[in-house]
Amino acid sequence: MKKLAALCLVAAFAAAGLSAADKVEGYWKSIDETTGKVTAIWKIYQKDSKLFGEIVTVPGQSDATIASAATGNYKDFPVSGDVSKMTVVNTPFIFNLKMKSAGQWEGGNIIDPKDGKMYKCKIVFRAKDGKKHKTDVLEMRGEIGLGIGRSQYWEKCEESEIDQYRFKG
């Protein structure tokens, strides 16, 4: 009986570990590489074993701003309807990424809400190493194909920081 109880306990801990959040999940600040300014706050989350990302707020922009640069409908977009009529905030512009390994996701897409272009997307969690990465970052890579693309490095953001970036106009 003790062995069965111990086995059940081990199985419960293992199941809890499988459902634990991946390091890529949470709030992240996208940063303009030229100015160093925050361009948006994103929420990265899992749903049905896939990874998604939504903009929570954009500094200097109302949360009611419409994604008018989008071009209608996109293949495999997780929300039905015309994306150009949706708000920039709370629309899953990152969608359908699959886990390659813990902290590494690929095989999905990202739509740039500024110009409406869709790219293949890869996300990799990069731990602080004191050299290249002074803090934990997400490497957000958009590609047009054959590995051609570019990466941005997003910084971790605490939920308590979000309001300081909201438009107050």
Long-range contacts (C-beta under 8 A, 24 or more apart in sequence): 21-46, 22-46, 22-51, 22-99, 22-102, 22-103, 22-105, 22-125, 23-102, 23-103, 23-125, 23-127, 23-136, 24-51, 24-103, 24-105, 24-123, 24-124, 24-125, 24-138, 26-156, 26-157, 27-56, 27-156, 27-157, 27-158, 27-159, 27-161, 27-162, 28-138, 28-154, 28-155, 28-156, 28-157, 29-154, 29-155, 29-156, 29-157, 29-165, 30-140, 30-152, 30-154, 31-152, 31-153, 31-154, 31-155, 33-152, 38-165, 41-157, 41-161, 41-162, 41-165, 42-94, 42-154, 44-94, 44-123, 44-138, 49-98, 49-99, 50-95, 50-96, 50-97, 50-98, 50-108, 51-94, 51-96, 51-97, 51-98, 51-99, 51-105, 51-108, 51-123, 52-78, 52-92, 52-94, 52-95, 52-96, 52-97, 53-92, 53-93, 53-94, 53-95, 53-110, 54-89, 54-90, 54-91, 54-92, 54-93, 54-94, 55-88, 55-89, 55-90, 55-91, 55-93, 55-113, 56-89, 56-90, 56-162, 57-89, 57-162, 57-165, 57-166, 57-167, 58-88, 58-89, 58-165, 58-167, 59-165, 59-166, 59-167, 60-167, 61-88, 61-167, 62-167, 62-169, 63-87, 63-89, 63-166, 63-167, 64-89, 65-89, 67-91, 67-113, 67-116, 69-113, 69-114, 69-115, 69-116, 70-111, 70-113, 70-116, 71-116, 74-109, 74-111, 74-118, 75-118, 76-109, 77-111, 83-111, 83-116, 84-116, 88-113, 94-121, 94-123, 97-121, 97-122, 97-123, 110-140, 110-142, 112-142, 119-143, 119-144, 119-149, 120-144, 120-145, 120-149, 126-153
